Amino acid sequence: MSKSKNALTPFSQKLRREMTREERHLWYDYLKTLPHTINRQKVIGRYIVDFCCEEAMLIIELDGSQHYYPEGHDKDLERDKYLSERGYSVARYSNYDLNTNFDGVCLDIRRRIEAGSSNERQG
């Protein structure tokens, strides 16, 4: 276990206990019901991701308003690059999209998981 993971683990556990309203909605009303293992608030290197499906190498991020300011956007680009270099694809959804188009977000997530899972089986 890496040093950064050890340092982040207590914080990731706290984030699991204190998920946002949108994270709880997506988790309990959709992700938890899937036939794939999805981890919440998973430590990957120096980051904690909202949701991760290792089987599909997919990260699912829910973005609040702070992600749409230049500083937040720049941090997201750096983070996505780091995760991409480790083989993950990152799917970002705004809280607004989740709240106004929940079915569409879920459909897109399922499509991405199925595509990633079939690539894993073929590889």
C-alpha positions in Angstrom: 0.0 0.0 0.0 1.4 3.4 -1.0 2.1 6.1 1.5 -0.4 8.4 -0.2 -3.1 5.8 0.0 -2.5 5.4 3.7 -2.8 9.1 4.2 -6.0 9.4 2.1 -7.8 6.3 3.4 -9.3 7.9 6.5 -10.5 10.8 4.5 -12.0 8.5 1.8 -13.9 6.7 4.6 -15.2 10.0 5.9 -16.4 10.9 2.4 -18.2 7.6 2.2 -20.0 8.4 5.4 -20.8 12.0 4.3 -21.7 11.6 0.6 -23.4 14.5 -1.0 -27.2 14.3 -1.8 -26.4 13.6 -5.4 -23.8 11.0 -4.6 -26.3 9.2 -2.3 -29.0 9.4 -5.0 -26.7 7.9 -7.7 -25.3 5.2 -5.3 -28.5 4.0 -3.7 -30.9 4.4 -6.6 -28.6 3.1 -9.3 -25.0 2.1 -8.9 -25.5 -0.2 -6.0 -28.1 -2.2 -8.0 -25.7 -3.0 -10.9 -24.3 -6.5 -11.4 -20.8 -4.9 -11.4 -18.6 -4.0 -8.4 -18.6 -0.2 -8.0 -16.5 1.3 -5.2 -17.4 4.6 -3.5 -14.8 7.2 -2.7 -11.9 5.0 -3.8 -8.3 6.0 -3.4 -6.3 5.8 -6.6 -2.8 7.1 -6.2 -3.0 10.7 -4.9 -6.7 11.1 -5.6 -10.0 10.0 -4.2 -12.6 9.4 -6.9 -16.3 9.5 -6.4 -17.1 6.0 -7.9 -14.9 3.4 -9.6 -15.7 0.3 -11.6 -12.4 -1.5 -11.9 -13.8 -4.1 -14.3 -14.5 -1.4 -16.8 -11.6 0.9 -15.7 -14.2 3.6 -15.4 -14.2 6.5 -12.9 -17.6 8.3 -12.3 -17.4 11.8 -11.0 -20.2 14.1 -9.9 -19.3 17.7 -10.3 -20.7 20.5 -8.2 -20.4 24.2 -9.1 -16.8 24.5 -7.9 -15.7 22.4 -10.9 -16.8 25.0 -13.3 -14.5 27.8 -12.1 -11.1 28.0 -13.8 -9.2 26.7 -10.7 -11.5 23.7 -10.3 -11.5 23.0 -14.0 -7.7 23.0 -14.2 -7.5 20.6 -11.2 -10.0 18.3 -13.0 -7.9 18.3 -16.1 -4.7 17.4 -14.1 -6.6 14.7 -12.2 -8.2 13.2 -15.4 -4.8 13.1 -17.0 -3.3 11.3 -14.0 -6.1 8.7 -14.0 -6.0 8.3 -17.8 -2.3 7.5 -17.6 -3.3 4.7 -15.3 -5.7 3.2 -17.8 -9.0 4.7 -16.5 -11.6 6.7 -18.4 -13.4 9.4 -16.5 -17.1 10.1 -16.9 -18.1 13.5 -15.4 -21.7 14.5 -14.8 -22.8 17.7 -13.2 -25.1 17.7 -10.2 -27.6 19.6 -12.4 -27.6 16.8 -15.0 -28.0 14.2 -12.3 -31.0 16.1 -10.8 -32.7 16.9 -14.1 -31.9 13.8 -16.2 -31.2 11.0 -13.8 -32.3 8.3 -16.3 -30.1 9.7 -19.0 -27.1 9.8 -16.7 -27.7 6.2 -15.6 -28.1 5.0 -19.2 -24.8 6.7 -20.1 -23.0 5.1 -17.1 -24.4 1.6 -18.1 -23.3 2.1 -21.7 -19.8 3.0 -20.5 -19.5 0.1 -18.0 -20.7 -2.4 -20.6 -18.3 -1.1 -23.2 -15.4 -1.1 -20.8 -16.2 -4.5 -19.4 -16.4 -6.0 -22.9 -13.0 -4.5 -23.7 -11.6 -6.0 -20.6 -12.9 -9.5 -21.5 -11.5 -9.2 -25.0 -8.1 -8.0 -23.8 
